[in-house]
Amino acid sequence: MRVLIVEDEPRVADALRTGLNAEGWSVDVTGDGLEALWYAENHEYAAILLDIMLPGLNGYKVCARLRAEGNATPIIMLTAKDGEYDEAEALDAGADDYVTKPFSYVVLLARLRNVVRRAPARTPVIHVGDLAVDPATRTCMRAGDEIPLTSKEFTLLEMLASQSGQVVSKRRLLEGGWDFAEQPEPNLIEVHISALRRKIDVPYGRRSIRTVRGHGYQLVNDA
């Protein structure tokens, strides 16, 4: 799952990116309110961590604009301002939660999981034959066995599973599996796809991940 961090303090933004990456999240970061609005309007996120004091457009206004547009992405406000009126303004703007700096990363992570869990549209388990991919718990099962995957492997598998039977291009996999700030080599996709095949196909005598030369990859039910 992907989260947007809107934070103009580089040290805080980098720490959040590193921590969330380690937890298996894909992360986009911006420190500008207008750019944050563009990101949120043009990409899907599981949640947004939104600072209040921002250049371009403050967090209250970003939140209010998104809600006015019908964007229901869970939003947690991050701010150094501490006061009941600030918290009330954040919640009135449409935020789902409010965290005051300095904050405990452990608590922030729990709050993030909580707002995502409470979000009304929970992504259902995706079944492709006897392969089950659960985006909510980031787990993969085949023939009753849970298959341990790395964060990147699961992200790529989820993208293929959500479009099972369709060809997904390498470029689309790169865009969905890596942060926009990263510039991974295209052959990384081949490395991760090979690793996925060794885990979800080879032990079960399957060939569910297929290469469509010149186009990309597709996940099929080969039971």
Secondary structure, 3 states (H helix, E strand, C coil): CEEEEECCCHHHHHHHHHHHHHCCCEEEEECCHHHHHHHHHHCCCCEEEEECCCCCCCHHHHHHHHHHCCCCCCEEEEECCCCHHHHHHHHHHCCCEEEECCCCHHHHHHHHHHHHHHCCCCCCCEEECCEEEECCCCEEEECCEECCCCHHHHHHHHHHHHCCCCCECHHHHHHHHCCCCCCCCCHHHHHHHHHHHHHHHHHHCCCCEEEECCCEEEECCCC
